[in-house]
Amino acid sequence: MADYITTWSKIHFTPLEPREEDVSVEDIAHALSLMTRANGHFPEFYSVGQHCIACAREARAREYPARVQLYCLLHDASEAYLSDITRPVKKNLPAYVEIEAVLQEAIFRRLAGAAPGREEAGQVKDVDDSLLYYEFLHYMGEALQERAPEVKSRMEFRERPFRETEREFLELYHKLRGEAQGAEAAEKPGK
């Protein structure tokens, strides 16, 4: 058996030894638009791609910098190459957690220019956890914590054609990448 997966764009990708040049936003957008949240247990199809788009929108509504919005869009990108494992299982698989972290860092470097710093990573986690709360409340009628987190964006819960999600993911990626690069250029001395 090969140590690679063949992606949608026909790249032979090695998830255990990721090469940044093999990371493709098109592959990620395609795969995440077809992957379901909650391991398929929601009563209708709601994709990881939809979740990532919602996270980026929430980061924008919170007025986080474009780079943090981009990190929110990409925060589950490793799932395009590894699939997802539910949180209760993942926390008991340290090797998987390490593989995922290495891969996710390579994705951030390739598609965002750098991995998030500690504060940025905390912002992404807060957005992710807040949206998870409302996804479970909407789809399962289950509050995952006692107090509802505050959200500033309007969440959209509907079954969407995967191509629509894929297209929006790519459009949002290119927009946020451009905004983040523009902000970085403006911050450099002498500009």
C-alpha positions as CSV (number, residue, x, y, z in Angstrom):
1,M,0.0,0.0,0.0
2,A,1.2,3.5,-0.8
3,D,1.9,6.0,2.0
4,Y,-0.1,8.7,0.1
5,I,-3.7,9.6,-0.7
6,T,-4.8,10.8,-4.1
7,T,-6.6,14.0,-3.8
8,W,-9.4,15.4,-5.9
9,S,-6.8,17.3,-8.0
10,K,-4.8,14.0,-8.4
11,I,-1.9,15.1,-6.1
12,H,-0.3,12.2,-4.2
13,F,-0.4,13.7,-0.8
14,T,1.5,12.1,2.2
15,P,-0.5,13.1,5.3
16,L,2.2,11.8,7.7
17,E,5.0,13.7,6.0
18,P,3.2,16.7,4.4
19,R,5.0,18.8,1.9
20,E,3.7,22.4,1.8
21,E,3.9,22.5,-2.0
22,D,1.4,19.7,-2.1
23,V,-1.2,21.5,-0.1
24,S,-4.0,22.7,-2.3
25,V,-6.8,25.1,-1.3
26,E,-8.9,23.6,-4.1
27,D,-8.5,20.1,-2.7
28,I,-9.4,21.4,0.8
29,A,-12.5,23.3,-0.4
30,H,-13.7,20.3,-2.3
31,A,-13.2,17.7,0.4
32,L,-14.6,19.9,3.3
33,S,-17.7,20.7,1.2
34,L,-18.4,16.9,1.1
35,M,-17.6,16.0,4.7
36,T,-20.3,16.1,7.3
37,R,-20.1,17.7,10.8
38,A,-20.8,15.6,13.9
39,N,-19.7,12.4,12.2
40,G,-22.9,12.3,10.2
41,H,-25.2,12.4,13.2
42,F,-27.0,15.7,12.4
43,P,-30.5,15.2,11.0
44,E,-29.5,16.8,7.7
45,F,-26.3,17.4,5.8
46,Y,-24.2,20.2,7.3
47,S,-20.6,20.2,6.0
48,V,-17.3,20.9,7.6
49,G,-16.9,23.5,4.8
50,Q,-20.1,25.3,5.9
51,H,-18.8,25.3,9.5
52,C,-15.4,26.8,8.4
53,I,-17.2,29.5,6.4
54,A,-19.4,30.3,9.4
55,C,-16.3,30.5,11.6
56,A,-14.7,33.0,9.2
57,R,-17.9,35.1,9.2
58,E,-18.1,35.1,13.0
59,A,-14.4,36.2,13.2
60,R,-15.3,39.1,10.8
61,A,-18.3,40.0,12.9
62,R,-16.1,40.1,15.9
63,E,-13.8,42.5,14.0
64,Y,-10.8,40.1,14.2
65,P,-8.0,40.9,11.7
66,A,-8.2,39.3,8.3
67,R,-5.4,36.9,9.2
68,V,-7.5,35.5,12.1
69,Q,-10.5,35.3,9.8
70,L,-8.4,33.3,7.4
71,Y,-7.2,31.0,10.2
72,C,-10.8,30.4,11.1
73,L,-11.6,29.4,7.5
74,L,-8.7,27.0,7.4
75,H,-8.8,25.7,11.0
76,D,-10.3,22.3,10.0
77,A,-8.3,22.0,6.7
78,S,-6.3,19.0,7.9
79,E,-9.6,17.0,7.9
80,A,-9.5,17.2,4.1
81,Y,-6.4,14.9,4.2
82,L,-7.1,13.0,7.5
83,S,-10.8,12.9,7.9
84,D,-12.2,13.9,11.3
85,I,-12.3,12.1,14.6
86,T,-14.9,13.1,17.2
87,R,-13.5,15.1,20.2
88,P,-14.1,12.4,22.8
89,V,-12.1,9.9,20.8
90,K,-9.4,12.3,19.5
91,K,-8.3,13.4,23.0
92,N,-7.4,9.7,23.6
93,L,-5.3,9.4,20.4
94,P,-2.1,11.4,21.1
95,A,-0.4,10.2,17.9
96,Y,-3.4,11.4,15.8
97,V,-3.3,14.8,17.6
98,E,0.4,15.2,16.8
99,I,-0.1,14.1,13.1
100,E,-3.0,16.6,12.8
101,A,-1.0,19.4,14.4
102,V,2.0,18.9,12.0
103,L,-0.3,18.8,9.0
104,Q,-2.4,21.8,10.1
105,E,0.8,23.8,10.6
106,A,2.0,23.0,7.1
107,I,-1.4,24.0,5.8
108,F,-1.3,27.3,7.6
109,R,2.2,28.1,6.4
110,R,1.2,27.3,2.8
111,L,-2.2,29.0,2.6
112,A,-1.9,31.7,5.3
113,G,1.8,32.5,5.2
114,A,2.4,31.4,8.9
115,A,0.8,29.4,11.6
116,P,-1.3,31.4,14.2
117,G,0.4,32.7,17.3
118,R,-1.0,31.9,20.8
119,E,-3.5,34.8,20.9
120,E,-4.7,34.1,17.4
121,A,-5.0,30.4,18.1
122,G,-7.1,31.2,21.2
123,Q,-9.4,33.4,19.1
124,V,-9.9,30.6,16.5
125,K,-10.6,28.1,19.3
126,D,-13.2,30.4,20.9
127,V,-15.0,31.0,17.5
128,D,-14.9,27.2,16.8
129,D,-16.3,26.3,20.2
130,S,-19.0,29.0,20.0
131,L,-20.2,27.8,16.7
132,L,-20.1,24.1,17.8
133,Y,-22.4,25.1,20.6
134,Y,-25.0,26.6,18.3
135,E,-24.7,23.8,15.7
136,F,-25.5,21.2,18.4
137,L,-28.3,23.4,19.8
138,H,-29.9,23.8,16.4
139,Y,-29.5,20.3,15.0
140,M,-29.6,18.1,18.2
141,G,-31.4,20.3,20.7
142,E,-28.5,19.9,23.0
143,A,-26.6,22.6,24.9
144,L,-23.0,21.6,25.2
145,Q,-22.4,24.0,28.1
146,E,-24.5,25.7,30.7
147,R,-24.0,29.2,29.4
148,A,-24.6,30.1,25.7
149,P,-21.6,31.8,24.2
150,E,-22.1,35.1,22.5
151,V,-22.0,35.2,18.7
152,K,-22.1,38.3,16.6
153,S,-22.9,36.8,13.2
154,R,-26.1,35.2,11.9
155,M,-25.6,31.5,11.5
156,E,-27.1,29.8,8.5
157,F,-28.3,26.3,9.0
158,R,-29.5,24.7,5.8
159,E,-28.6,21.9,3.6
160,R,-26.5,23.3,0.7
161,P,-25.3,21.8,-2.5
162,F,-21.6,20.9,-2.0
163,R,-20.5,22.9,-5.1
164,E,-22.0,26.0,-3.6
165,T,-20.1,25.6,-0.4
166,E,-16.9,24.7,-2.3
167,R,-17.2,27.8,-4.5
168,E,-17.9,30.1,-1.4
169,F,-15.0,28.6,0.5
170,L,-12.6,29.4,-2.4
171,E,-13.9,32.9,-2.9
172,L,-13.7,33.6,0.8
173,Y,-10.2,32.2,0.9
174,H,-8.9,34.4,-1.9
175,K,-10.6,37.5,-0.4
176,L,-9.2,36.9,3.1
177,R,-5.7,36.0,1.8
178,G,-5.6,39.2,-0.1
179,E,-6.8,41.3,2.8
180,A,-4.3,39.6,5.2
181,Q,-1.4,40.2,2.8
182,G,-2.5,43.8,2.3
183,A,-2.6,44.3,6.1
184,E,0.8,42.8,6.5
185,A,2.3,45.1,3.8
186,A,0.7,48.1,5.5
187,E,2.3,47.2,8.8
188,K,5.8,46.9,7.4
189,P,8.1,49.9,8.2
190,G,8.6,52.3,5.3
191,K,5.2,51.7,3.7
